Amino acid sequence: MMSEFKNSMLKEFDMSDLGKMRFFLGIEVLQKSDGIYICQKKYALEILRRFGMMESISVGSPTVPGFKISRE
């Protein structure tokens, strides 16, 4: 079915088959037998590089445990 669809698209449009999608609009796409997964690791690393934060210590949550939020 997929081959038939590709052939019909090639007849109508000037295009080429690049294989499985790896990146789309800066989002990494990983296609596996159990699903399609997306992540922005490459984008996040670029932001860290751009702002000189590659050596920063990572945390699981950006909030401090037990911190009470106030209106001020």
All heavy atoms as TSV, in Angstrom:
chain	resi	resn	atom	element	x	y	z
A	1	MET	N	N	0.829	-1.188	0.000
A	1	MET	CA	C	0.000	0.000	0.000
A	1	MET	C	C	0.878	1.259	0.000
A	1	MET	O	O	0.591	2.207	-0.707
A	1	MET	CB	C	-0.923	-0.014	1.213
A	1	MET	CG	C	-1.934	1.078	1.205
A	1	MET	SD	S	-3.164	0.731	2.473
A	1	MET	CE	C	-3.301	2.299	3.231
A	2	MET	N	N	1.944	1.240	0.806
A	2	MET	CA	C	2.830	2.394	0.890
A	2	MET	C	C	3.538	2.625	-0.439
A	2	MET	O	O	3.661	3.759	-0.901
A	2	MET	CB	C	3.844	2.192	2.021
A	2	MET	CG	C	4.727	3.375	2.235
A	2	MET	SD	S	3.733	4.759	2.741
A	2	MET	CE	C	4.830	5.545	3.831
A	3	SER	N	N	3.993	1.546	-1.057
A	3	SER	CA	C	4.680	1.642	-2.343
A	3	SER	C	C	3.751	2.218	-3.410
A	3	SER	O	O	4.151	3.063	-4.215
A	3	SER	CB	C	5.187	0.268	-2.751
A	3	SER	OG	O	5.844	0.340	-3.981
A	4	GLU	N	N	2.526	1.780	-3.401
A	4	GLU	CA	C	1.528	2.276	-4.362
A	4	GLU	C	C	1.285	3.776	-4.160
A	4	GLU	O	O	1.204	4.548	-5.120
A	4	GLU	CB	C	0.232	1.492	-4.190
A	4	GLU	CG	C	-0.811	1.788	-5.226
A	4	GLU	CD	C	-2.053	0.937	-5.018
A	4	GLU	OE1	O	-1.922	-0.286	-4.818
A	4	GLU	OE2	O	-3.163	1.508	-5.051
A	5	PHE	N	N	1.191	4.194	-2.906
A	5	PHE	CA	C	0.978	5.611	-2.593
A	5	PHE	C	C	2.170	6.448	-3.067
A	5	PHE	O	O	1.994	7.497	-3.693
A	5	PHE	CB	C	0.765	5.797	-1.086
A	5	PHE	CG	C	0.701	7.244	-0.676
A	5	PHE	CD1	C	-0.417	8.005	-0.972
A	5	PHE	CD2	C	1.760	7.835	-0.004
A	5	PHE	CE1	C	-0.482	9.347	-0.602
A	5	PHE	CE2	C	1.703	9.167	0.370
A	5	PHE	CZ	C	0.577	9.924	0.076
A	6	LYS	N	N	3.394	5.970	-2.783
A	6	LYS	CA	C	4.591	6.705	-3.215
A	6	LYS	C	C	4.639	6.847	-4.729
A	6	LYS	O	O	4.947	7.921	-5.244
A	6	LYS	CB	C	5.859	5.999	-2.723
A	6	LYS	CG	C	6.243	6.354	-1.311
A	6	LYS	CD	C	7.677	6.019	-1.040
A	6	LYS	CE	C	7.816	4.626	-0.494
A	6	LYS	NZ	N	9.167	4.299	-0.054
A	7	ASN	N	N	4.339	5.777	-5.444
A	7	ASN	CA	C	4.356	5.818	-6.906
A	7	ASN	C	C	3.328	6.809	-7.457
A	7	ASN	O	O	3.607	7.546	-8.398
A	7	ASN	CB	C	4.134	4.429	-7.494
A	7	ASN	CG	C	5.324	3.523	-7.283
A	7	ASN	OD1	O	6.459	3.988	-7.174
A	7	ASN	ND2	N	5.079	2.232	-7.200
A	8	SER	N	N	2.147	6.855	-6.855
A	8	SER	CA	C	1.120	7.793	-7.326
A	8	SER	C	C	1.534	9.240	-7.037
A	8	SER	O	O	1.287	10.134	-7.847
A	8	SER	CB	C	-0.237	7.483	-6.703
A	8	SER	OG	O	-0.236	7.722	-5.327
A	9	MET	N	N	2.197	9.484	-5.905
A	9	MET	CA	C	2.684	10.823	-5.573
A	9	MET	C	C	3.803	11.250	-6.524
A	9	MET	O	O	3.855	12.399	-6.959
A	9	MET	CB	C	3.170	10.875	-4.121
A	9	MET	CG	C	2.086	10.692	-3.092
A	9	MET	SD	S	0.839	11.987	-3.141
A	9	MET	CE	C	1.741	13.329	-2.421
A	10	LEU	N	N	4.700	10.318	-6.869
A	10	LEU	CA	C	5.802	10.616	-7.781
A	10	LEU	C	C	5.298	10.978	-9.180
A	10	LEU	O	O	5.930	11.767	-9.882
A	10	LEU	CB	C	6.770	9.429	-7.859
A	10	LEU	CG	C	7.684	9.246	-6.658
A	10	LEU	CD1	C	8.371	7.884	-6.711
A	10	LEU	CD2	C	8.712	10.356	-6.578
A	11	LYS	N	N	4.161	10.412	-9.583
A	11	LYS	CA	C	3.590	10.733	-10.892
A	11	LYS	C	C	3.029	12.152	-10.929
A	11	LYS	O	O	3.056	12.812	-11.962
A	11	LYS	CB	C	2.486	9.732	-11.243
A	11	LYS	CG	C	2.995	8.355	-11.574
A	11	LYS	CD	C	1.848	7.420	-11.850
A	11	LYS	CE	C	2.357	5.989	-12.019
A	11	LYS	NZ	N	1.261	5.036	-12.161
A	12	GLU	N	N	2.532	12.620	-9.790
A	12	GLU	CA	C	1.881	13.932	-9.724
A	12	GLU	C	C	2.825	15.066	-9.324
A	12	GLU	O	O	2.637	16.199	-9.733
A	12	GLU	CB	C	0.711	13.895	-8.726
A	12	GLU	CG	C	-0.414	12.984	-9.124
A	12	GLU	CD	C	-1.142	13.447	-10.379
A	12	GLU	OE1	O	-1.306	14.673	-10.559
A	12	GLU	OE2	O	-1.528	12.577	-11.181
A	13	PHE	N	N	3.821	14.770	-8.510
A	13	PHE	CA	C	4.689	15.804	-7.959
A	13	PHE	C	C	6.155	15.486	-8.210
A	13	PHE	O	O	6.547	14.322	-8.269
A	13	PHE	CB	C	4.459	15.954	-6.446
A	13	PHE	CG	C	3.042	16.263	-6.078
A	13	PHE	CD1	C	2.210	15.255	-5.619
A	13	PHE	CD2	C	2.539	17.537	-6.207
A	13	PHE	CE1	C	0.890	15.522	-5.276
A	13	PHE	CE2	C	1.229	17.827	-5.874
A	13	PHE	CZ	C	0.396	16.821	-5.406
A	14	ASP	N	N	6.962	16.545	-8.325
A	14	ASP	CA	C	8.408	16.386	-8.449
A	14	ASP	C	C	8.964	16.209	-7.036
A	14	ASP	O	O	9.011	17.168	-6.259
A	14	ASP	CB	C	9.008	17.622	-9.123
A	14	ASP	CG	C	10.492	17.493	-9.348
A	14	ASP	OD1	O	10.978	16.346	-9.453
A	14	ASP	OD2	O	11.175	18.532	-9.407
A	15	MET	N	N	9.309	14.987	-6.679
A	15	MET	CA	C	9.765	14.709	-5.321
A	15	MET	C	C	10.728	13.531	-5.321
A	15	MET	O	O	10.875	12.831	-6.321
A	15	MET	CB	C	8.582	14.428	-4.398
A	15	MET	CG	C	7.695	13.279	-4.832
A	15	MET	SD	S	6.253	13.069	-3.811
A	15	MET	CE	C	6.832	11.857	-2.658
A	16	SER	N	N	11.376	13.332	-4.203
A	16	SER	CA	C	12.275	12.188	-4.053
A	16	SER	C	C	12.006	11.524	-2.706
A	16	SER	O	O	11.540	12.169	-1.767
A	16	SER	CB	C	13.736	12.624	-4.156
A	16	SER	OG	O	14.029	13.600	-3.187
A	17	ASP	N	N	12.302	10.271	-2.601
A	17	ASP	CA	C	12.108	9.508	-1.371
A	17	ASP	C	C	13.395	9.566	-0.559
A	17	ASP	O	O	14.428	9.059	-0.977
A	17	ASP	CB	C	11.743	8.060	-1.704
A	17	ASP	CG	C	11.445	7.237	-0.472
A	17	ASP	OD1	O	11.463	7.793	0.649
A	17	ASP	OD2	O	11.190	6.032	-0.621
A	18	LEU	N	N	13.348	10.216	0.580
A	18	LEU	CA	C	14.521	10.358	1.446
A	18	LEU	C	C	14.567	9.306	2.543
A	18	LEU	O	O	15.387	9.389	3.450
A	18	LEU	CB	C	14.549	11.763	2.062
A	18	LEU	CG	C	14.590	12.923	1.069
A	18	LEU	CD1	C	14.491	14.248	1.804
A	18	LEU	CD2	C	15.843	12.855	0.224
A	19	GLY	N	N	13.669	8.343	2.522
A	19	GLY	CA	C	13.628	7.312	3.555
A	19	GLY	C	C	12.831	7.773	4.764
A	19	GLY	O	O	12.024	8.698	4.688
A	20	LYS	N	N	13.079	7.127	5.882
A	20	LYS	CA	C	12.353	7.478	7.106
A	20	LYS	C	C	12.726	8.886	7.576
A	20	LYS	O	O	13.879	9.296	7.485
A	20	LYS	CB	C	12.681	6.491	8.222
A	20	LYS	CG	C	12.029	5.146	8.045
A	20	LYS	CD	C	12.263	4.279	9.263
A	20	LYS	CE	C	11.526	2.974	9.143
A	20	LYS	NZ	N	11.696	2.150	10.336
A	21	MET	N	N	11.736	9.604	8.082
A	21	MET	CA	C	11.947	10.948	8.576
A	21	MET	C	C	12.798	10.903	9.847
A	21	MET	O	O	12.559	10.087	10.738
A	21	MET	CB	C	10.591	11.589	8.897
A	21	MET	CG	C	10.707	13.006	9.338
A	21	MET	SD	S	9.165	13.876	9.771
A	21	MET	CE	C	7.856	12.831	9.333
A	22	ARG	N	N	13.813	11.770	9.909
A	22	ARG	CA	C	14.662	11.856	11.100
A	22	ARG	C	C	14.422	13.173	11.844
A	22	ARG	O	O	14.417	13.208	13.055
A	22	ARG	CB	C	16.130	11.757	10.705
A	22	ARG	CG	C	16.517	10.442	10.088
A	22	ARG	CD	C	17.129	9.474	11.054
A	22	ARG	NE	N	18.296	10.056	11.690
A	22	ARG	CZ	C	18.530	9.988	12.988
A	22	ARG	NH1	N	17.711	9.357	13.770
A	22	ARG	NH2	N	19.595	10.539	13.513
A	23	PHE	N	N	14.233	14.266	11.105
A	23	PHE	CA	C	13.972	15.569	11.708
A	23	PHE	C	C	12.854	16.257	10.950
A	23	PHE	O	O	12.758	16.139	9.731
A	23	PHE	CB	C	15.227	16.454	11.657
A	23	PHE	CG	C	16.274	16.041	12.640
A	23	PHE	CD1	C	17.285	15.187	12.264
A	23	PHE	CD2	C	16.252	16.491	13.947
A	23	PHE	CE1	C	18.252	14.790	13.154
A	23	PHE	CE2	C	17.212	16.098	14.857
A	23	PHE	CZ	C	18.211	15.249	14.454
A	24	PHE	N	N	11.997	16.970	11.676
A	24	PHE	CA	C	10.921	17.742	11.071
A	24	PHE	C	C	10.760	19.019	11.871
A	24	PHE	O	O	10.446	18.971	13.066
A	24	PHE	CB	C	9.619	16.941	11.050
A	24	PHE	CG	C	8.471	17.669	10.432
A	24	PHE	CD1	C	8.417	17.853	9.069
A	24	PHE	CD2	C	7.462	18.180	11.219
A	24	PHE	CE1	C	7.360	18.534	8.484
A	24	PHE	CE2	C	6.398	18.856	10.655
A	24	PHE	CZ	C	6.358	19.037	9.287
A	25	LEU	N	N	11.017	20.153	11.247
A	25	LEU	CA	C	10.927	21.467	11.902
A	25	LEU	C	C	11.719	21.507	13.208
A	25	LEU	O	O	11.263	22.038	14.221
A	25	LEU	CB	C	9.459	21.844	12.150
A	25	LEU	CG	C	8.580	21.967	10.908
A	25	LEU	CD1	C	7.133	22.233	11.308
A	25	LEU	CD2	C	9.092	23.071	9.998
A	26	GLY	N	N	12.903	20.927	13.201
A	26	GLY	CA	C	13.769	20.947	14.377
A	26	GLY	C	C	13.453	19.896	15.427
A	26	GLY	O	O	14.102	19.842	16.459
A	27	ILE	N	N	12.467	19.071	15.182
A	27	ILE	CA	C	12.089	18.022	16.133
A	27	ILE	C	C	12.611	16.690	15.617
A	27	ILE	O	O	12.387	16.333	14.460
A	27	ILE	CB	C	10.557	17.963	16.320
A	27	ILE	CG1	C	10.046	19.281	16.894
A	27	ILE	CG2	C	10.161	16.794	17.212
A	27	ILE	CD1	C	8.537	19.376	16.969
A	28	GLU	N	N	13.315	15.963	16.476
A	28	GLU	CA	C	13.832	14.647	16.091
A	28	GLU	C	C	12.689	13.639	16.112
A	28	GLU	O	O	11.900	13.594	17.047
A	28	GLU	CB	C	14.930	14.215	17.053
A	28	GLU	CG	C	15.594	12.929	16.662
A	28	GLU	CD	C	16.745	12.533	17.578
A	28	GLU	OE1	O	17.023	13.257	18.549
A	28	GLU	OE2	O	17.343	11.490	17.310
A	29	VAL	N	N	12.609	12.830	15.071
A	29	VAL	CA	C	11.554	11.827	14.935
A	29	VAL	C	C	12.205	10.447	14.898
A	29	VAL	O	O	13.083	10.195	14.090
A	29	VAL	CB	C	10.731	12.052	13.645
A	29	VAL	CG1	C	9.653	10.994	13.507
A	29	VAL	CG2	C	10.142	13.442	13.615
A	30	LEU	N	N	11.788	9.574	15.803
A	30	LEU	CA	C	12.307	8.215	15.852
A	30	LEU	C	C	11.144	7.257	15.608
A	30	LEU	O	O	10.187	7.232	16.378
A	30	LEU	CB	C	12.950	7.935	17.210
A	30	LEU	CG	C	13.546	6.553	17.425
A	30	LEU	CD1	C	14.637	6.266	16.390
A	30	LEU	CD2	C	14.115	6.442	18.822
A	31	GLN	N	N	11.231	6.504	14.508
A	31	GLN	CA	C	10.164	5.577	14.156
A	31	GLN	C	C	10.586	4.163	14.517
A	31	GLN	O	O	11.581	3.666	14.035
A	31	GLN	CB	C	9.875	5.669	12.656
A	31	GLN	CG	C	9.409	7.047	12.230
A	31	GLN	CD	C	9.168	7.139	10.753
A	31	GLN	OE1	O	8.508	6.284	10.174
A	31	GLN	NE2	N	9.699	8.181	10.130
A	32	LYS	N	N	9.823	3.532	15.413
A	32	LYS	CA	C	10.085	2.163	15.852
A	32	LYS	C	C	8.856	1.313	15.603
A	32	LYS	O	O	7.783	1.838	15.303
A	32	LYS	CB	C	10.428	2.141	17.349
A	32	LYS	CG	C	11.725	2.796	17.717
A	32	LYS	CD	C	11.976	2.609	19.202
A	32	LYS	CE	C	13.401	2.900	19.561
A	32	LYS	NZ	N	13.656	2.589	20.971
A	33	SER	N	N	9.007	0.014	15.770
A	33	SER	CA	C	7.874	-0.888	15.545
A	33	SER	C	C	6.743	-0.665	16.550
A	33	SER	O	O	5.582	-0.920	16.249
A	33	SER	CB	C	8.342	-2.339	15.599
A	33	SER	OG	O	8.905	-2.630	16.866
A	34	ASP	N	N	7.073	-0.154	17.748
A	34	ASP	CA	C	6.042	0.052	18.765
A	34	ASP	C	C	5.494	1.478	18.803
A	34	ASP	O	O	4.698	1.820	19.656
A	34	ASP	CB	C	6.557	-0.362	20.150
A	34	ASP	CG	C	7.746	0.467	20.604
A	34	ASP	OD1	O	8.480	0.997	19.751
A	34	ASP	OD2	O	7.950	0.579	21.833
A	35	GLY	N	N	5.941	2.342	17.875
A	35	GLY	CA	C	5.394	3.689	17.825
A	35	GLY	C	C	6.364	4.695	17.239
A	35	GLY	O	O	7.493	4.361	16.885
A	36	ILE	N	N	5.907	5.925	17.145
A	36	ILE	CA	C	6.720	7.038	16.664
A	36	ILE	C	C	6.985	7.948	17.851
A	36	ILE	O	O	6.059	8.354	18.551
A	36	ILE	CB	C	6.003	7.798	15.535
A	36	ILE	CG1	C	5.757	6.864	14.346
A	36	ILE	CG2	C	6.802	9.014	15.102
A	36	ILE	CD1	C	4.909	7.463	13.247
A	37	TYR	N	N	8.257	8.272	18.063
A	37	TYR	CA	C	8.662	9.086	19.204
A	37	TYR	C	C	9.292	10.379	18.705
A	37	TYR	O	O	9.993	10.387	17.691
A	37	TYR	CB	C	9.673	8.329	20.063
A	37	TYR	CG	C	9.127	7.021	20.574
A	37	TYR	CD1	C	9.265	5.856	19.833
A	37	TYR	CD2	C	8.447	6.960	21.784
A	37	TYR	CE1	C	8.749	4.655	20.285
A	37	TYR	CE2	C	7.928	5.765	22.248
A	37	TYR	CZ	C	8.083	4.619	21.495
A	37	TYR	OH	O	7.567	3.436	21.938
A	38	ILE	N	N	9.030	11.478	19.405
A	38	ILE	CA	C	9.628	12.754	19.050
A	38	ILE	C	C	10.329	13.336	20.268
A	38	ILE	O	O	9.931	13.082	21.413
A	38	ILE	CB	C	8.586	13.755	18.502
A	38	ILE	CG1	C	7.485	14.048	19.519
A	38	ILE	CG2	C	7.989	13.254	17.208
A	38	ILE	CD1	C	6.531	15.136	19.102
A	39	CYS	N	N	11.411	14.074	20.015
A	39	CYS	CA	C	12.091	14.754	21.116
A	39	CYS	C	C	12.787	15.991	20.578
A	39	CYS	O	O	12.976	16.149	19.377
A	39	CYS	CB	C	13.069	13.829	21.836
A	39	CYS	SG	S	14.643	13.617	21.012
A	40	GLN	N	N	13.167	16.886	21.456
A	40	GLN	CA	C	13.824	18.128	21.085
A	40	GLN	C	C	15.209	18.221	21.712
A	40	GLN	O	O	15.673	19.301	22.034
A	40	GLN	CB	C	12.968	19.317	21.485
A	40	GLN	CG	C	11.696	19.435	20.672
A	40	GLN	CD	C	10.920	20.668	21.018
A	40	GLN	OE1	O	10.413	20.794	22.130
A	40	GLN	NE2	N	10.821	21.575	20.074
A	41	LYS	N	N	15.882	17.089	21.869
A	41	LYS	CA	C	17.205	17.072	22.486
A	41	LYS	C	C	18.188	17.957	21.716
A	41	LYS	O	O	18.919	18.744	22.318
A	41	LYS	CB	C	17.728	15.638	22.548
A	41	LYS	CG	C	19.093	15.523	23.183
A	41	LYS	CD	C	19.551	14.071	23.231
A	41	LYS	CE	C	20.938	13.977	23.832
A	41	LYS	NZ	N	21.380	12.587	23.933
A	42	LYS	N	N	18.188	17.848	20.391
A	42	LYS	CA	C	19.102	18.643	19.573
A	42	LYS	C	C	18.845	20.128	19.784
A	42	LYS	O	O	19.783	20.924	19.926
A	42	LYS	CB	C	18.942	18.274	18.097
A	42	LYS	CG	C	19.902	18.986	17.191
A	42	LYS	CD	C	19.737	18.551	15.755
A	42	LYS	CE	C	20.672	19.325	14.845
A	42	LYS	NZ	N	20.496	18.986	13.451
A	43	TYR	N	N	17.578	20.528	19.822
A	43	TYR	CA	C	17.211	21.927	20.038
A	43	TYR	C	C	17.648	22.396	21.434
A	43	TYR	O	O	18.222	23.474	21.584
A	43	TYR	CB	C	15.705	22.108	19.868
A	43	TYR	CG	C	15.214	23.492	20.204
A	43	TYR	CD1	C	15.461	24.553	19.344
A	43	TYR	CD2	C	14.514	23.735	21.375
A	43	TYR	CE1	C	15.016	25.829	19.644
A	43	TYR	CE2	C	14.061	25.002	21.681
A	43	TYR	CZ	C	14.313	26.056	20.818
A	43	TYR	OH	O	13.874	27.314	21.132
A	44	ALA	N	N	17.405	21.577	22.443
A	44	ALA	CA	C	17.771	21.936	23.814
A	44	ALA	C	C	19.284	22.104	23.941
A	44	ALA	O	O	19.762	23.047	24.584
A	44	ALA	CB	C	17.266	20.881	24.795
A	45	LEU	N	N	20.050	21.207	23.315
A	45	LEU	CA	C	21.512	21.327	23.354
A	45	LEU	C	C	21.991	22.585	22.650
A	45	LEU	O	O	22.934	23.241	23.102
A	45	LEU	CB	C	22.165	20.086	22.746
A	45	LEU	CG	C	22.045	18.815	23.569
A	45	LEU	CD1	C	22.568	17.612	22.776
A	45	LEU	CD2	C	22.778	18.946	24.891
A	46	GLU	N	N	21.347	22.950	21.551
A	46	GLU	CA	C	21.707	24.176	20.833
A	46	GLU	C	C	21.460	25.417	21.703
A	46	GLU	O	O	22.270	26.342	21.728
A	46	GLU	CB	C	20.927	24.280	19.520
A	46	GLU	CG	C	21.134	25.571	18.769
A	46	GLU	CD	C	22.597	25.862	18.435
A	46	GLU	OE1	O	23.370	24.915	18.194
A	46	GLU	OE2	O	22.967	27.052	18.423
A	47	ILE	N	N	20.354	25.436	22.417
A	47	ILE	CA	C	20.052	26.556	23.325
A	47	ILE	C	C	21.109	26.639	24.427
A	47	ILE	O	O	21.599	27.724	24.753
A	47	ILE	CB	C	18.635	26.415	23.936
A	47	ILE	CG1	C	17.569	26.525	22.849
A	47	ILE	CG2	C	18.393	27.429	25.042
A	47	ILE	CD1	C	17.514	27.871	22.140
A	48	LEU	N	N	21.459	25.498	25.018
A	48	LEU	CA	C	22.493	25.482	26.056
A	48	LEU	C	C	23.821	25.988	25.511
A	48	LEU	O	O	24.518	26.773	26.164
A	48	LEU	CB	C	22.660	24.074	26.636
A	48	LEU	CG	C	21.504	23.552	27.470
A	48	LEU	CD1	C	21.723	22.093	27.829
A	48	LEU	CD2	C	21.313	24.398	28.724
A	49	ARG	N	N	24.187	25.553	24.311
A	49	ARG	CA	C	25.431	26.025	23.679
A	49	ARG	C	C	25.386	27.518	23.429
A	49	ARG	O	O	26.327	28.247	23.728
A	49	ARG	CB	C	25.651	25.292	22.352
A	49	ARG	CG	C	26.718	24.246	22.391
A	49	ARG	CD	C	27.092	23.746	20.998
A	49	ARG	NE	N	25.996	23.148	20.250
A	49	ARG	CZ	C	25.556	21.908	20.441
A	49	ARG	NH1	N	26.098	21.133	21.347
A	49	ARG	NH2	N	24.554	21.441	19.720
A	50	ARG	N	N	24.286	27.995	22.875
A	50	ARG	CA	C	24.142	29.410	22.522
A	50	ARG	C	C	24.311	30.324	23.731
A	50	ARG	O	O	24.885	31.401	23.637
A	50	ARG	CB	C	22.783	29.656	21.882
A	50	ARG	CG	C	22.610	31.092	21.381
A	50	ARG	CD	C	21.243	31.376	20.832
A	50	ARG	NE	N	20.882	30.436	19.788
A	50	ARG	CZ	C	19.639	30.277	19.347
A	50	ARG	NH1	N	18.644	30.969	19.868
A	50	ARG	NH2	N	19.379	29.404	18.402
A	51	PHE	N	N	23.820	29.908	24.885
A	51	PHE	CA	C	23.879	30.747	26.077
A	51	PHE	C	C	24.986	30.347	27.046
A	51	PHE	O	O	24.989	30.778	28.199
A	51	PHE	CB	C	22.510	30.763	26.769
A	51	PHE	CG	C	21.467	31.467	25.947
A	51	PHE	CD1	C	20.564	30.750	25.188
A	51	PHE	CD2	C	21.411	32.848	25.904
A	51	PHE	CE1	C	19.614	31.386	24.406
A	51	PHE	CE2	C	20.469	33.506	25.133
A	51	PHE	CZ	C	19.569	32.778	24.376
A	52	GLY	N	N	25.935	29.521	26.577
A	52	GLY	CA	C	27.081	29.158	27.393
A	52	GLY	C	C	26.733	28.367	28.639
A	52	GLY	O	O	27.361	28.556	29.677
A	53	MET	N	N	25.777	27.474	28.542
A	53	MET	CA	C	25.322	26.723	29.706
A	53	MET	C	C	25.577	25.223	29.583
A	53	MET	O	O	24.954	24.427	30.279
A	53	MET	CB	C	23.831	26.987	29.939
A	53	MET	CG	C	23.508	28.436	30.229
A	53	MET	SD	S	21.743	28.726	30.430
A	53	MET	CE	C	21.427	27.852	31.948
A	54	MET	N	N	26.493	24.830	28.692
A	54	MET	CA	C	26.765	23.405	28.485
A	54	MET	C	C	27.302	22.722	29.745
A	54	MET	O	O	27.109	21.529	29.932
A	54	MET	CB	C	27.742	23.202	27.332
A	54	MET	CG	C	27.145	23.483	25.968
A	54	MET	SD	S	25.763	22.415	25.555
A	54	MET	CE	C	26.592	20.851	25.348
A	55	GLU	N	N	27.961	23.453	30.610
A	55	GLU	CA	C	28.536	22.872	31.824
A	55	GLU	C	C	27.596	22.982	33.032
A	55	GLU	O	O	27.978	22.649	34.148
A	55	GLU	CB	C	29.877	23.555	32.150
A	55	GLU	CG	C	30.898	23.462	31.026
A	55	GLU	CD	C	31.229	22.027	30.636
A	55	GLU	OE1	O	31.355	21.176	31.534
A	55	GLU	OE2	O	31.346	21.763	29.420
A	56	SER	N	N	26.372	23.445	32.816
A	56	SER	CA	C	25.412	23.591	33.915
A	56	SER	C	C	25.033	22.223	34.476
A	56	SER	O	O	25.047	21.215	33.774
A	56	SER	CB	C	24.150	24.300	33.429
A	56	SER	OG	O	24.457	25.600	33.005
A	57	ILE	N	N	24.654	22.208	35.737
A	57	ILE	CA	C	24.226	20.977	36.393
A	57	ILE	C	C	22.734	20.793	36.136
A	57	ILE	O	O	21.934	21.690	36.391
A	57	ILE	CB	C	24.507	21.042	37.916
A	57	ILE	CG1	C	26.007	21.209	38.154
A	57	ILE	CG2	C	23.979	19.804	38.619
A	57	ILE	CD1	C	26.361	21.525	39.593
A	58	SER	N	N	22.364	19.631	35.617
A	58	SER	CA	C	20.952	19.388	35.318
A	58	SER	C	C	20.191	18.966	36.570
A	58	SER	O	O	20.771	18.448	37.523
A	58	SER	CB	C	20.820	18.307	34.248
A	58	SER	OG	O	21.309	17.088	34.741
A	59	VAL	N	N	18.899	19.222	36.565
A	59	VAL	CA	C	18.015	18.822	37.664
A	59	VAL	C	C	16.790	18.139	37.074
A	59	VAL	O	O	16.413	18.387	35.927
A	59	VAL	CB	C	17.571	20.031	38.525
A	59	VAL	CG1	C	18.752	20.649	39.244
A	59	VAL	CG2	C	16.860	21.067	37.707
A	60	GLY	N	N	16.164	17.298	37.858
A	60	GLY	CA	C	14.964	16.604	37.410
A	60	GLY	C	C	13.757	17.512	37.323
A	60	GLY	O	O	12.859	17.308	36.533
A	61	SER	N	N	13.729	18.537	38.159
A	61	SER	CA	C	12.610	19.467	38.189
A	61	SER	C	C	13.163	20.880	38.379
A	61	SER	O	O	14.068	21.085	39.194
A	61	SER	CB	C	11.682	19.115	39.355
A	61	SER	OG	O	10.682	20.100	39.483
A	62	PRO	N	N	12.625	21.854	37.653
A	62	PRO	CA	C	13.151	23.213	37.792
A	62	PRO	C	C	12.738	23.922	39.087
A	62	PRO	O	O	13.159	25.022	39.346
A	62	PRO	CB	C	12.578	23.930	36.576
A	62	PRO	CG	C	11.336	23.189	36.245
A	62	PRO	CD	C	11.610	21.758	36.624
A	63	THR	N	N	11.918	23.280	39.917
A	63	THR	CA	C	11.503	23.904	41.164
A	63	THR	C	C	12.262	23.298	42.336
A	63	THR	O	O	12.717	22.162	42.293
A	63	THR	CB	C	9.989	23.709	41.414
A	63	THR	OG1	O	9.718	22.309	41.487
A	63	THR	CG2	C	9.167	24.329	40.299
A	64	VAL	N	N	12.375	24.075	43.375
A	64	VAL	CA	C	13.031	23.611	44.594
A	64	VAL	C	C	12.004	22.847	45.426
A	64	VAL	O	O	10.923	23.369	45.697
A	64	VAL	CB	C	13.585	24.817	45.399
A	64	VAL	CG1	C	14.212	24.349	46.695
A	64	VAL	CG2	C	14.567	25.608	44.560
A	65	PRO	N	N	12.301	21.611	45.842
A	65	PRO	CA	C	11.345	20.848	46.653
A	65	PRO	C	C	10.980	21.581	47.926
A	65	PRO	O	O	11.823	22.138	48.608
A	65	PRO	CB	C	12.092	19.560	46.978
A	65	PRO	CG	C	13.136	19.444	45.917
A	65	PRO	CD	C	13.502	20.848	45.556
A	66	GLY	N	N	9.692	21.641	48.214
A	66	GLY	CA	C	9.205	22.294	49.429
A	66	GLY	C	C	9.064	23.801	49.331
A	66	GLY	O	O	8.655	24.455	50.282
A	67	PHE	N	N	9.384	24.399	48.178
A	67	PHE	CA	C	9.289	25.854	48.012
A	67	PHE	C	C	7.830	26.283	47.983
A	67	PHE	O	O	7.010	25.703	47.286
A	67	PHE	CB	C	9.980	26.268	46.712
A	67	PHE	CG	C	9.951	27.747	46.465
A	67	PHE	CD1	C	10.779	28.605	47.188
A	67	PHE	CD2	C	9.104	28.299	45.524
A	67	PHE	CE1	C	10.763	29.964	46.955
A	67	PHE	CE2	C	9.081	29.652	45.279
A	67	PHE	CZ	C	9.916	30.495	46.001
A	68	LYS	N	N	7.483	27.281	48.804
A	68	LYS	CA	C	6.127	27.797	48.872
A	68	LYS	C	C	6.004	29.020	47.955
A	68	LYS	O	O	6.772	29.965	48.072
A	68	LYS	CB	C	5.760	28.216	50.297
A	68	LYS	CG	C	5.874	27.117	51.321
A	68	LYS	CD	C	4.654	26.268	51.327
A	68	LYS	CE	C	4.790	25.274	52.479
A	68	LYS	NZ	N	3.968	24.162	52.368
A	69	ILE	N	N	5.073	28.975	47.012
A	69	ILE	CA	C	4.866	30.076	46.097
A	69	ILE	C	C	3.960	31.113	46.755
A	69	ILE	O	O	2.935	30.779	47.356
A	69	ILE	CB	C	4.225	29.579	44.783
A	69	ILE	CG1	C	5.162	28.595	44.112
A	69	ILE	CG2	C	3.891	30.744	43.871
A	69	ILE	CD1	C	4.601	27.971	42.851
A	70	SER	N	N	4.365	32.378	46.657
A	70	SER	CA	C	3.541	33.458	47.202
A	70	SER	C	C	3.232	34.468	46.106
A	70	SER	O	O	3.824	34.414	45.019
A	70	SER	CB	C	4.274	34.155	48.361
A	70	SER	OG	O	5.411	34.837	47.866
A	71	ARG	N	N	2.339	35.393	46.364
A	71	ARG	CA	C	1.968	36.398	45.371
A	71	ARG	C	C	3.117	37.349	45.067
A	71	ARG	O	O	3.204	37.911	43.998
A	71	ARG	CB	C	0.768	37.195	45.858
A	71	ARG	CG	C	-0.490	36.388	45.831
A	71	ARG	CD	C	-1.664	37.232	46.203
A	71	ARG	NE	N	-2.868	36.420	46.075
A	71	ARG	CZ	C	-4.048	36.808	46.426
A	71	ARG	NH1	N	-4.216	38.018	46.950
A	71	ARG	NH2	N	-5.074	36.000	46.277
A	72	GLU	N	N	3.999	37.571	46.018
A	72	GLU	CA	C	5.133	38.474	45.811
A	72	GLU	C	C	6.129	37.783	44.934
A	72	GLU	O	O	6.974	38.281	44.321
A	72	GLU	CB	C	5.782	38.858	47.146
A	72	GLU	CG	C	4.908	39.759	47.993
A	72	GLU	CD	C	3.843	38.999	48.768
A	72	GLU	OE1	O	4.107	37.901	49.279
A	72	GLU	OE2	O	2.725	39.499	48.844
